[in-house]
């Protein structure tokens, strides 16, 4: 018996944390975190005392960007696989 056999009467159950709504909420929230990081970078560049802490804001921007890109890729793959069938 094949383990990877696709049964036509079963519907794929997507967990709530991987639903389209949850992914869109994550993208919006991470975009706001990215904006917060850009604001932190601009504040850290203006004040000399905060120059050594600019790496925290850069880390926020980079990590939120990675999450946005990976979640967007997941949604695009799901959208294209749904409409290609």
C-alpha distance (Angstrom), angle and dihedral (degrees) to the residues before:
residue distance angle dihedral
X1 . . .
X2 3.77 . .
X3 3.77 115.5 .
X4 3.80 94.2 -158.6
X5 3.79 93.0 52.1
X6 3.79 111.0 138.4
X7 3.74 112.3 -136.8
X8 3.78 114.5 -150.8
X9 3.79 95.6 -146.6
X10 3.79 95.6 55.9
X11 3.76 122.0 86.3
X12 3.79 119.6 -148.8
X13 3.78 109.5 -109.3
X14 3.78 112.4 -143.9
X15 3.81 115.2 -157.8
X16 3.81 115.4 -117.7
X17 3.81 92.5 -112.8
X18 3.81 90.7 56.0
X19 3.80 97.1 46.1
X20 3.78 121.5 119.2
X21 3.80 92.0 -109.2
X22 3.79 93.2 51.9
X23 3.81 91.4 47.0
X24 3.80 91.5 50.9
X25 3.81 90.6 49.0
X26 3.81 89.4 51.0
X27 3.81 91.1 50.1
X28 3.81 92.3 50.5
X29 3.80 92.8 45.7
X30 3.82 92.5 48.1
X31 3.81 90.0 48.2
X32 3.81 88.2 55.8
X33 3.82 89.9 48.4
X34 3.80 88.3 50.8
X35 3.81 90.6 52.6
X36 3.81 89.0 48.5
X37 3.81 88.8 52.4
X38 3.81 91.6 50.7
X39 3.81 89.3 50.8
X40 3.81 88.7 50.5
X41 3.79 91.0 51.2
X42 3.79 91.9 51.5
X43 3.82 92.4 48.0
X44 3.80 91.9 46.6
X45 3.80 91.2 50.8
X46 3.82 91.7 51.5
X47 3.83 97.1 49.9
X48 3.79 118.1 59.1
X49 3.82 92.1 -153.3
X50 3.81 91.2 61.5
X51 3.82 98.6 48.6
X52 3.80 92.2 99.5
X53 3.82 90.8 53.7
X54 3.80 97.2 53.4
X55 3.82 90.2 100.5
X56 3.82 90.0 72.7
X57 3.80 92.3 58.8
X58 3.81 91.5 44.2
X59 3.81 89.5 50.8
X60 3.82 90.0 51.6
X61 3.80 91.3 51.7
X62 3.81 94.5 46.5
X63 3.81 96.7 45.2
X64 3.79 94.4 44.8
X65 3.80 89.1 48.4
X66 3.81 90.5 52.6
X67 3.81 91.0 50.7
X68 3.81 92.0 48.3
X69 3.81 92.6 49.4
X70 3.81 94.7 46.0
X71 3.80 92.8 47.1
X72 3.80 91.8 46.5
X73 3.82 90.5 50.8
X74 3.81 89.6 50.9
X75 3.81 91.2 51.3
X76 3.80 92.8 46.0
X77 3.81 91.8 50.7
X78 3.79 91.1 48.7
X79 3.80 91.9 47.4
X80 3.80 94.4 48.4
X81 3.81 94.1 45.4
X82 3.81 91.0 50.2
X83 3.79 94.2 50.7
X84 3.80 96.0 41.5
X85 3.81 92.3 64.1
